[in-house]
Amino acid sequence: MHNKGTLTIVIVGSEQKKWSYHKESICRALIKEFMEEHPDELYISGECHRGGVDQWVKEIAHNLNKRYKGYPPKERKWYYYKKRNIKMAEIGDVVIDLEPFGFTSGGTWTANYAKSIGKKAVTVEI
C-alpha cells in the first residue's frame, strides 16, 4: 500500500462555507507546514465538492509535489460519503480532522470512526 517507513495520512475537515477568511488562512498554513515537515508521506483526502479542507489538501499536496490520493464519494449521498470515510479511516495510519472552532463535519465522523477501530486520529479546532 505504501513504501516502507512512510505513513498514509488522511487529512479531512469542514467544507469551505464554514471557514472565515482568517481561519482558512491559518488552516492552509498548518496543512502546508505539516506537509513540509513530513515530506515522504502519502496524503489522502475526500475531495468534497463543497471545497474546504479536502480541496486545500489536494491543492497544497500538488503545489508541494507530495504524494496524494483523493477519495471522492461515488455519489453525493450520505451512504457514499460514509462508505468513503470508512475506507479512508481504514487505509490511513493517521487521521487529522481540521475544523473551525465550534463546528464538526464528516471529517469529525471519520476521525471518530478511525479511533473506534484503533487508529490514531485527532480533531484540531482552529
C-alpha positions as CSV (number, residue, x, y, z in Angstrom):
1,M,0.0,0.0,0.0
2,H,2.8,2.4,0.9
3,N,6.6,2.5,0.9
4,K,8.4,1.1,3.9
5,G,8.9,3.8,6.6
6,T,6.2,6.1,5.3
7,L,2.8,6.8,6.6
8,T,-0.6,7.2,5.0
9,I,-2.0,10.4,6.4
10,V,-5.7,11.2,6.0
11,I,-6.5,15.0,6.3
12,V,-10.1,15.9,6.4
13,G,-12.4,18.6,7.7
14,S,-15.1,21.2,7.2
15,E,-16.3,22.5,3.9
16,Q,-15.5,25.9,2.6
17,K,-18.6,27.8,3.8
18,K,-17.8,27.0,7.5
19,W,-14.4,28.8,7.3
20,S,-13.8,32.5,7.8
21,Y,-11.1,34.0,5.6
22,H,-8.7,34.3,8.6
23,K,-9.3,30.8,9.9
24,E,-8.9,29.4,6.3
25,S,-5.5,31.1,6.1
26,I,-4.4,29.5,9.3
27,C,-5.7,26.1,8.3
28,R,-4.0,26.3,4.9
29,A,-0.7,27.3,6.6
30,L,-1.0,24.4,9.1
31,I,-1.5,21.9,6.2
32,K,1.4,23.3,4.3
33,E,3.7,23.3,7.3
34,F,2.7,19.8,8.2
35,M,3.4,18.5,4.7
36,E,6.8,20.3,4.6
37,E,7.7,18.7,7.9
38,H,6.6,15.2,6.8
39,P,7.8,15.1,3.2
40,D,7.7,11.4,2.4
41,E,4.2,10.5,3.5
42,L,1.2,9.7,1.3
43,Y,-1.6,12.2,1.8
44,I,-5.2,11.3,1.4
45,S,-8.4,13.4,1.4
46,G,-12.0,13.1,0.4
47,E,-12.2,15.7,-2.4
48,C,-15.5,17.1,-1.2
49,H,-17.2,19.1,-4.0
50,R,-18.0,21.8,-1.4
51,G,-14.4,22.8,-1.1
52,G,-12.7,23.4,2.2
53,V,-10.1,21.2,3.8
54,D,-10.4,18.3,1.3
55,Q,-9.6,20.7,-1.6
56,W,-6.9,22.6,0.2
57,V,-5.1,19.3,1.0
58,K,-5.3,18.3,-2.7
59,E,-4.1,21.8,-3.8
60,I,-1.2,22.1,-1.3
61,A,0.0,18.5,-1.9
62,H,0.1,19.2,-5.6
63,N,1.9,22.5,-5.1
64,L,4.5,20.9,-2.9
65,N,4.8,17.9,-5.2
66,K,3.7,15.5,-2.4
67,R,2.2,12.0,-2.9
68,Y,-1.6,12.4,-2.9
69,K,-4.6,10.2,-3.5
70,G,-8.2,11.5,-3.5
71,Y,-11.2,9.6,-2.5
72,P,-14.3,11.4,-3.8
73,P,-17.6,9.7,-3.0
74,K,-19.2,7.7,-5.7
75,E,-22.4,9.8,-5.4
76,R,-23.4,12.8,-3.3
77,K,-25.5,10.9,-0.7
78,W,-24.5,10.2,2.9
79,Y,-24.3,6.5,2.2
80,Y,-21.5,7.1,-0.2
81,Y,-19.8,9.7,1.9
82,K,-19.9,7.3,4.9
83,K,-18.5,4.4,2.8
84,R,-15.7,6.7,1.5
85,N,-15.0,7.9,5.0
86,I,-14.8,4.3,6.4
87,K,-12.4,3.4,3.6
88,M,-10.1,6.4,4.3
89,A,-10.0,5.6,8.0
90,E,-9.2,2.0,7.3
91,I,-6.3,2.7,4.9
92,G,-4.9,5.6,6.8
93,D,-2.3,5.3,9.5
94,V,-3.3,8.6,11.0
95,V,-6.5,10.8,10.5
96,I,-6.3,14.5,11.1
97,D,-9.6,16.4,11.2
98,L,-9.3,20.2,10.8
99,E,-12.4,22.2,12.0
100,P,-13.2,25.8,12.6
101,F,-13.9,26.2,16.4
102,G,-17.4,25.1,17.3
103,F,-18.0,23.1,14.1
104,T,-17.9,19.4,13.2
105,S,-18.2,17.7,9.9
106,G,-17.9,14.3,8.1
107,G,-14.2,14.7,8.9
108,T,-15.0,14.6,12.6
109,W,-17.1,11.4,12.0
110,T,-14.1,9.9,10.1
111,A,-11.7,10.7,12.9
112,N,-14.1,9.2,15.5
113,Y,-14.5,6.1,13.4
114,A,-10.7,5.8,13.0
115,K,-10.3,5.9,16.8
116,S,-13.1,3.3,17.2
117,I,-11.0,0.8,15.0
118,G,-7.8,1.5,16.9
119,K,-6.2,4.1,14.5
120,K,-4.5,7.3,15.6
121,A,-6.8,10.3,15.0
122,V,-7.1,13.8,16.2
123,T,-9.5,16.7,15.6
124,V,-7.9,20.1,15.6
125,E,-10.1,23.1,16.2
126,I,-8.9,26.4,14.7
